[in-house]
Amino acid sequence: MTAGGDAAGSTAGGAPGATAGETAGEPAGEAAGETVGETGHGTVGDPARDAFVDVQELVKTFRVRRRTGMLRRTVREVRAVDGISFAVPRGETIGFIGPNGAGKSTTVKMLTGILTPTSGRLRVAGVDPARERTRLVRHIGVVFGQRTTLWWDLPLRDSYELVRRMYRIPAARYRANLERCVELLELSGLLDVPVRQLSLGQRMRGDITAALLHDPEVLYLDEPTIGLDVVSKARVREFLRDLNAERDTTVLLTTHDLTDIEQLCRRVVVIDHGRLVYDGALAGLHEVGESERTLVVDLEREVGPVEVEGARVVRVEGPRQWLAFPASGSAGPLVSRLAAEYPLVDLSIREPDIESVISRLYGG
Ligand SMILES: Nc1ncnc2c1ncn2[C@@H]1O[C@H](COP(=O)(O)OP(=O)(O)OP(=O)(O)O)[C@@H](O)[C@H]1O
């Protein structure tokens, strides 16, 4: 079953909450067991466009028991999500990122109705995930890069047919969605191959198709390009960009691959230790992370390290010098100052590496 199915107590790949943590004091899939209901999309009102996914002061604590002696046990409270708030307008793709253990999965599990929040308010497409999971699954699709939600022994075609029946997808809509995904994700030669015989990239494309057959308005992608080769990554990213543009699908993307973020998201939400540490434009991360850009200048001859206000020389190789300056600043005045005082022949600017920006942000 697809992600939506996962949220409803999947039988196929195992619910994402099933492996939530061995020390869990409460079952991660606490709300599991519900099955996909008979109702269709239904009317869910018209949630404000600027808060299609609405997270307010969200908290999730786990009680973890630890054995401290032969008979003694202590109970410790883990605050996995510690009061985060953000809103995602319809049709936006956001990168939801943070270091290991930051609370991303726990948040996504609450958004998909697998976990019930300890406190706070949640709405996805106007639906309260924990209370109305049956309604929610009609609106969401989930793709987990690390595990398939398809039936291992069945050909893709049969898995999709099962999804169709579970979601009661009207025949014409099912056919159109399947055809579109098969074409764009180049699955036509693979429909009769059992899932276990597919490569990771093929399987991922198969999973994405399964998650989209019922036209979800919100798509959660958890590491969708993990382990894929360069060509498969590019294909998946291109597909997701088109999906967002053509269908107005709202996408929450969790990934450690910063190229995914750079290519798909203008906005990122960064969490660390269960708290929101940044919510804004990807470019703005540079300011928060106090990163630096590098001006590489070629001079007419070797002159020793240049001295110029607003930058510092970090490397010199013959007539070529590397100058670091704040990424939030403009290179223009710096270049003018340099050109006024030194025999400048050529220059280029190197953007900061987003990976180092983010690690600086996490590092505090
Ligand atoms: N069921 C659970 N029981 C107890 N603690 C848990 C449970 N699930 C998560 N945690 C703890 O909550 C914190 C957040 O975990 P979570 O899996 O949400 O992080 P994450 O950001 O998704 O990390 P990763 O990138 O490694 O997947 C961690 O300290 C984790 O150990």
The ligand as a Gaussian input file, in Angstrom:
#p B3LYP/6-31G(d) Opt

LIG

0 1
 N        9.241000       6.016000      19.423000
 C       10.199000       6.694000      20.049000
 N       10.472000       6.490000      21.343000
 C       11.414000       7.193000      21.993000
 N       12.184000       8.136000      21.422000
 C       11.971000       8.388000      20.126000
 C       10.980000       7.683000      19.370000
 N       10.999000       8.154000      18.098000
 C       11.961000       9.101000      18.063000
 N       12.541000       9.241000      19.274000
 C       13.605000      10.190000      19.631000
 O       13.154000      11.478000      19.252000
 C       14.213000      12.238000      18.695000
 C       13.853000      12.673000      17.279000
 O       13.846000      11.533000      16.424000
 P       13.408000      11.576000      14.888000
 O       13.453000      10.176000      14.382000
 O       12.139000      12.318000      14.747000
 O       14.597000      12.430000      14.245000
 P       14.961000      12.670000      12.709000
 O       15.200000      14.131000      12.591000
 O       13.937000      12.077000      11.834000
 O       16.344000      11.911000      12.544000
 P       16.957000      11.103000      11.261000
 O       17.435000      12.139000      10.303000
 O       18.095000      10.349000      11.893000
 O       15.883000      10.218000      10.726000
 C       15.451000      11.355000      18.774000
 O       16.134000      11.680000      19.961000
 C       14.881000       9.965000      18.841000
 O       15.748000       9.099000      19.533000

